[in-house]
């Protein structure tokens, strides 16, 4: 039986982006969209790698 592929955590990345933008607006009164985009993209890649690693380790145990 084929297992489903690991999905890219888009919702988590968008949530991190919105959170960083909101933090910038509340703390400094301005938006730094490039900084928020870079942090959110990096976090999304790390989260995706963690999901892939967890899926691979589950497959090895079988």
C-alpha positions as CSV (number, residue, x, y, z in Angstrom):
1,X,0.0,0.0,0.0
2,X,1.4,3.4,-1.0
3,X,1.8,6.0,1.7
4,X,0.8,9.6,1.1
5,X,3.6,12.1,0.3
6,X,4.8,14.5,2.9
7,X,3.1,17.9,2.3
8,X,4.7,21.3,2.4
9,X,3.5,23.2,5.5
10,X,2.1,26.2,3.7
11,X,-0.3,27.2,6.5
12,X,2.4,27.1,9.1
13,X,4.6,29.3,6.9
14,X,1.9,31.8,6.4
15,X,1.2,31.9,10.1
16,X,4.8,32.6,10.9
17,X,4.9,35.4,8.3
18,X,1.7,37.0,9.7
19,X,3.1,36.7,13.2
20,X,6.4,38.3,12.4
21,X,4.7,41.2,10.5
22,X,2.3,41.7,13.4
23,X,5.2,41.7,15.9
24,X,7.0,44.3,13.8
25,X,4.0,46.5,13.6
26,X,3.3,46.3,17.3
27,X,6.8,46.8,18.5
28,X,8.3,49.2,15.9
29,X,5.3,50.6,14.1
30,X,6.5,49.6,10.7
31,X,6.5,46.4,8.6
32,X,9.6,44.7,7.4
33,X,8.2,42.4,4.8
34,X,11.5,41.1,3.4
35,X,12.7,40.1,6.9
36,X,9.4,38.4,7.7
37,X,9.4,36.6,4.3
38,X,12.9,35.2,4.8
39,X,12.3,34.0,8.3
40,X,9.0,32.4,7.3
41,X,10.5,30.7,4.3
42,X,13.4,29.4,6.3
43,X,11.1,28.1,9.0
44,X,8.9,26.4,6.4
45,X,11.9,24.6,4.9
46,X,13.0,23.4,8.4
47,X,9.5,22.2,9.3
48,X,9.2,20.4,5.9
49,X,12.6,18.7,6.5
50,X,11.4,17.6,10.0
51,X,8.2,16.1,8.5
52,X,10.3,14.2,5.9
53,X,12.7,12.9,8.5
54,X,9.8,11.8,10.7
55,X,8.1,10.0,7.8
56,X,11.4,8.3,6.8
57,X,12.0,7.1,10.4
58,X,8.5,5.7,10.5
59,X,9.1,3.8,7.3
60,X,12.3,2.3,8.6
61,X,10.6,0.9,11.7
62,X,8.2,-1.2,9.6
